[in-house]
Amino acid sequence: MATEAGTATLEYRRDGDTLHLTHTEVPREDEGRGEGGRLVEHVLGWARTEGLHVVPDCPFVSSWIRRHPEHLDLVPEDWPGRERLVREKP
């Protein structure tokens, strides 16, 4: 994805109907500007329209999904790390 300072990338590996999201990278000049979040949101939206599941192997993607639980349905229920994505109610 093009940013003001370069290109933000999200690396993945596809396994059937599942995308393993493995690494997110944003140009240093764009850090803290929400570019990584916009990229993750775009990829998750694409996965949803394609009927794919996602496995957030990337720590940034995991923390983003944890903060945006409306996307948790894309993560397979039998994925062992899924419970870490559910925020506890205060």
Secondary structure, DSSP 4 states (H G I P E B T S, - for coil): -B-SSSB-EEEEEEETTEEEEEEEE--GGGTTTTHHHHHHHHHHHHHHHHT-EEEE-SHHHHHHHHH-GGGGGGS-TT-TTGGGGSPPP-
